Amino acid sequence: MSQRMVGQFMAMVRIDSESGDEGRFMEYLLGEVAAAGGEAALDGYGNLIASFPAKGCKGAEPILLSCHGDTVKPGVGIEPVLGEDGVIRSAGETILGADDKAGIAEVLEALRVAPVRPPIELAVSRQEEVGLLGVKALDFSRLHARRGFLMDNDTLDTIVIGGPTYIAIDVTVTGRAAHAGMEPEKGINAIAAAARAIAALRLGRIDHESTANVGVINGGLIRNGVPASCTFLAECRSADHAKAVALAEEMTRTVRAEVEAAGAGVAIVVDEKCRAVRIPEDAWPVRVATRALATVGVAATPVFITGFTDASIYNNRGIEMAVVGIGAQHEHSTEECIAVADMERAAAALVEIFRLAAE
Ligand SMILES: [Zn+2]
């Protein structure tokens, strides 16, 4: 089981699939899903949706398994290396791509070896890493399962049961250019106006379940010019949807008032990337995943995270999903790695999940 799974994982990470450029990888997956006994097709957005018939059981409810097919950057030219310590790392200055291709390799292996399984639907989304774009465009009419597992948590010993509302706020401040030495009074300093607005924002931890941040600022062209433009990117999150919405409104109101008081103009784009959702700690997917992980020696606990995954979208669309670990470490960095032993445990836990779901 291990050699075949590891070989497939290595083959997958060698196929570049940075967000937005997943086409070749999805084509490869279509073939692999068919070889594993599934029927697969791409939806209109290029997400892969597959179904596998039940095995060794009758009348069991279908379950959904989901992963994402894209990777973060730098993810071009990945060369995986299996070390003598049993850990797979990237050989060069790239990520490894275990997030989320280890999940896909584990799912495919479990599908190949499980003696018993309910009907299984598999969805592999595009562009997860850049704001869940793929799953938001997923053709949900092709899915029939009402519950399942997103294989996209790093550590095996936690099961994600929810995440916050996340709102992105893009601000463009427009002032007026002028020579900084000869006629500064003719200018309106966009950087100063933006700075004044940012200084007036409540940032950091707002309360026990809400945060706000300004993460990027850009402006100005030359030292000796009053800058006409400055942009900054802010965000806020809360486990309580209403709080996140109120916080975003407070932030936009503050920015607008401060920028205008500085005499500059402002354009603000507010984008709700994802909506808070929390499934119960004793929800079926959590109970089943906990039991299955226990059989491979992992005591998993449910956690609510401050980030978001495709599961936020599935849960808001009425498919109850827990996020289960794949064993990857240091995701989103060139230090990303995964132990073969953890891949084996994740795949074995999936086989057990299938057995429990087929009961
Ligand atoms: Zn991921």
Residues whose N, C-alpha, C, O or C-beta is under 5 A from the ligand:
A	BS01	ZN	D99 D100 D152
